[in-house]
Amino acid sequence: MENIINKNLIKLELEGNYRDEVIKELALLMDKEQRLNCCDFYIEEVLKREKLSTTGIGFGIAIPHGKCKAVKIPTVAFGRKAEGIEWESLDGEKVKMVFALAVPEEAATNEHLKILALLSRKLMNEKFRQQLIEVNDEERLMELFNSIFCECN
């Protein structure tokens, strides 16, 4: 998987205050980078997934994801909001970091699960999560992301 994330897929100050707004905001970043065939369809699929169960996993993190034909190439978009976003997270806390995943429908199932596993494993580390919250230098942030996804590249 090449270039799963880049600087244009990062928004350090999300504008939305609610889950649906932020999902759309990150999907628009993907669309602008020409990672999606149909932005609206991708958003619809992610929101359907959210209705099944929340992707707010706790620790101030959400990982909304969609595997659908609207996705051209595997992509992760990242956004932060210091004051938090209402998400109905498992721990009841607001979300401060969002990793939106987009995987083509035809991609092997294990590819989708591999991205989720790599991300989840790294995010269990409290020091790593703190770095993601505090870093404001895009180069350093990309180094942190590369430490997650290097196995995918």
Rosetta blueprint (number, residue, H / E / L):
1 M L
2 E L
3 N L
4 I L
5 I L
6 N L
7 K H
8 N H
9 L H
10 I E
11 K E
12 L L
13 E L
14 L L
15 E L
16 G L
17 N L
18 Y E
19 R H
20 D H
21 E H
22 V H
23 I H
24 K H
25 E H
26 L H
27 A H
28 L H
29 L H
30 M H
31 D H
32 K H
33 E L
34 Q L
35 R L
36 L E
37 N L
38 C L
39 C H
40 D H
41 F H
42 Y H
43 I H
44 E H
45 E H
46 V H
47 L H
48 K H
49 R H
50 E H
51 K H
52 L H
53 S L
54 T L
55 T L
56 G E
57 I E
58 G E
59 F L
60 G L
61 I E
62 A E
63 I L
64 P L
65 H E
66 G E
67 K E
68 C E
69 K L
70 A L
71 V E
72 K L
73 I L
74 P L
75 T E
76 V E
77 A E
78 F E
79 G E
80 R E
81 K E
82 A E
83 E E
84 G E
85 I E
86 E E
87 W L
88 E L
89 S L
90 L L
91 D L
92 G L
93 E L
94 K L
95 V E
96 K E
97 M E
98 V E
99 F E
100 A E
101 L E
102 A E
103 V E
104 P E
105 E L
106 E L
107 A L
108 A L
109 T H
110 N H
111 E H
112 H H
113 L H
114 K H
115 I H
116 L H
117 A H
118 L H
119 L H
120 S H
121 R H
122 K H
123 L H
124 M L
125 N L
126 E H
127 K H
128 F H
129 R H
130 Q H
131 Q H
132 L H
133 I H
134 E H
135 V L
136 N L
137 D L
138 E H
139 E H
140 R H
141 L H
142 M H
143 E H
144 L H
145 F H
146 N H
147 S H
148 I H
149 F H
150 C L
151 E L
152 C L
153 N L
